[in-house]
Amino acid sequence: MKLLPPGAGDRERFLQNCIHCGKCAESCRFDAIKLTKGLDPLTAGTPYIDPKKAPCFLCMHCGPACPTGAISALEQKDADMGTAFLNKDQCFTYMGAVLCRTCFEKCPMRNTAIVLKNGTYPEITDDCVGCGVCHYVCPQHAITLISREQLQAKVRSEA
């Protein structure tokens, strides 16, 4: 799955405004933003994040680096790249195997996007912005990430 960088918003609007300059990727100190390869003039050179390889740590440097506003400068809480879902049947803590807090400890929005229910059990809240860090670090692969586009398509199909 590929995510648009934080602040990209709607894919169509983003693609209309992105000039494929790569400044967002240069600004990413975690090397999470990659540029699309290929010959399609609409998408070649556009940025994406593959959270399985390198999630977005929400440093938020990409928005200010974008010369066209295709990526807006935002606060972390407004990143809106997608959302994460925890499969409690696979989570070490819920299974009672070990007390694992990896997703909680690594979340850039700890105590906001992920909270600990009863001080122990991780819960992903509606404040999750879909950065992918929890998905990337979970040793049990118990967290699924859904991109903003996938989430919007699901909502449309259920309407």
C-alpha positions as CSV (number, residue, x, y, z in Angstrom):
1,M,0.0,0.0,0.0
2,K,1.2,3.5,-0.8
3,L,0.2,6.5,1.2
4,L,0.3,10.2,0.1
5,P,2.4,12.4,2.3
6,P,0.7,14.2,5.2
7,G,-1.0,17.3,3.9
8,A,-1.5,16.0,0.4
9,G,-5.2,15.6,1.0
10,D,-7.4,14.6,-1.9
11,R,-5.4,12.7,-4.6
12,E,-6.9,14.4,-7.6
13,R,-6.2,17.9,-6.2
14,F,-2.7,16.8,-5.1
15,L,-1.9,15.4,-8.6
16,Q,-3.1,18.6,-10.2
17,N,-0.7,20.7,-8.1
18,C,2.4,18.5,-7.7
19,I,5.2,19.6,-10.0
20,H,7.2,16.4,-9.4
21,C,10.2,18.4,-7.9
22,G,11.0,16.0,-5.1
23,K,11.6,18.7,-2.5
24,C,9.2,16.8,-0.1
25,A,11.4,13.7,-0.4
26,E,14.5,15.7,0.2
27,S,13.0,17.3,3.3
28,C,12.0,14.0,4.9
29,R,14.7,13.3,7.5
30,F,13.4,9.7,8.0
31,D,13.7,8.9,4.2
32,A,10.0,7.8,4.3
33,I,9.0,9.8,1.2
34,K,9.9,8.1,-2.1
35,L,9.2,9.2,-5.6
36,T,7.0,7.1,-8.0
37,K,9.0,5.6,-10.9
38,G,7.6,4.9,-14.3
39,L,6.6,6.7,-17.5
40,D,3.1,7.9,-16.6
41,P,3.5,11.7,-16.8
42,L,0.7,12.2,-14.3
43,T,2.3,10.1,-11.5
44,A,6.0,9.7,-12.3
45,G,8.0,11.6,-9.8
46,T,5.1,12.1,-7.4
47,P,5.8,11.3,-3.7
48,Y,4.4,8.4,-1.7
49,I,5.1,6.6,1.5
50,D,5.3,2.8,1.8
51,P,4.6,2.2,5.5
52,K,5.8,-1.4,5.3
53,K,9.3,-0.1,4.4
54,A,9.5,3.2,6.1
55,P,6.4,4.8,7.8
56,C,5.8,8.5,8.2
57,F,7.1,9.7,11.6
58,L,5.1,13.0,11.2
59,C,8.1,15.3,11.2
60,M,5.9,17.5,9.0
61,H,8.9,18.9,7.0
62,C,7.3,18.0,3.6
63,G,4.5,20.6,3.7
64,P,6.7,23.6,4.1
65,A,9.2,22.2,1.5
66,C,6.5,22.0,-1.2
67,P,6.7,25.0,-3.5
68,T,3.2,24.7,-4.9
69,G,1.1,23.8,-1.9
70,A,0.3,20.4,-3.3
71,I,1.4,19.3,0.2
72,S,0.0,21.7,2.8
73,A,1.9,22.6,5.9
74,L,-0.1,21.1,8.7
75,E,0.1,20.1,12.4
76,Q,0.5,16.4,13.1
77,K,-3.1,16.0,14.2
78,D,-4.3,17.1,10.8
79,A,-2.2,14.8,8.7
80,D,-5.1,12.5,7.6
81,M,-3.3,9.9,5.6
82,G,-5.6,7.1,6.7
83,T,-6.2,5.1,9.9
84,A,-5.1,2.0,11.7
85,F,-7.0,-0.9,13.0
86,L,-5.9,-3.3,15.8
87,N,-6.7,-7.0,15.5
88,K,-7.0,-7.8,19.2
89,D,-6.9,-11.6,18.5
90,Q,-3.4,-11.2,17.2
91,C,-2.1,-8.6,19.7
92,F,0.4,-10.0,22.3
93,T,-1.1,-8.0,25.1
94,Y,-4.7,-9.0,24.4
95,M,-3.7,-12.6,24.0
96,G,-2.1,-12.5,27.4
97,A,1.2,-13.7,26.0
98,V,3.4,-10.7,27.1
99,L,2.8,-7.1,27.9
100,C,3.7,-5.4,24.6
101,R,3.4,-1.6,24.2
102,T,5.5,-1.3,21.1
103,C,2.8,0.5,19.0
104,F,2.0,2.8,21.9
105,E,5.6,3.7,22.6
106,K,6.6,4.3,19.0
107,C,3.4,6.3,18.0
108,P,4.3,9.9,17.1
109,M,1.0,10.8,18.6
110,R,1.2,8.7,21.8
111,N,-1.7,9.2,24.2
112,T,-3.7,10.7,21.4
113,A,-3.9,8.3,18.4
114,I,-3.1,5.3,20.6
115,V,-4.0,5.1,24.3
116,L,-3.6,2.4,26.8
117,K,-7.0,1.2,28.2
118,N,-6.6,0.4,31.9
119,G,-3.0,1.4,31.5
120,T,-2.3,-1.9,29.6
121,Y,-4.3,-2.5,26.5
122,P,-3.6,-0.5,23.3
123,E,-6.5,1.1,21.7
124,I,-6.4,3.1,18.4
125,T,-8.6,6.2,18.6
126,D,-10.4,8.3,16.0
127,D,-7.5,10.7,16.3
128,C,-5.2,8.3,14.4
129,V,-3.9,9.9,11.2
130,G,-2.7,6.8,9.5
131,C,1.1,7.5,9.6
132,G,1.9,3.7,9.7
133,V,4.4,3.7,12.5
134,C,2.3,1.2,14.6
135,H,1.8,-1.0,11.6
136,Y,5.5,-1.0,10.9
137,V,6.7,-1.7,14.5
138,C,4.1,-4.3,15.6
139,P,6.0,-7.6,16.1
140,Q,2.8,-9.6,15.7
141,H,1.5,-7.8,12.6
142,A,-1.7,-7.2,14.4
143,I,-2.3,-3.7,13.0
144,T,-3.8,-3.0,9.6
145,L,-3.4,0.3,7.9
146,I,-6.1,1.7,5.6
147,S,-5.2,4.7,3.4
148,R,-7.3,7.8,3.3
149,E,-8.4,6.9,-0.3
150,Q,-9.4,3.3,0.8
151,L,-11.4,4.7,3.7
152,Q,-13.2,7.2,1.5
153,A,-14.1,4.5,-1.0
154,K,-15.4,2.3,1.8
155,V,-17.6,5.1,3.2
156,R,-19.0,5.8,-0.3
157,S,-19.8,2.1,-0.9
158,E,-21.6,1.9,2.4
159,A,-23.7,5.0,1.7
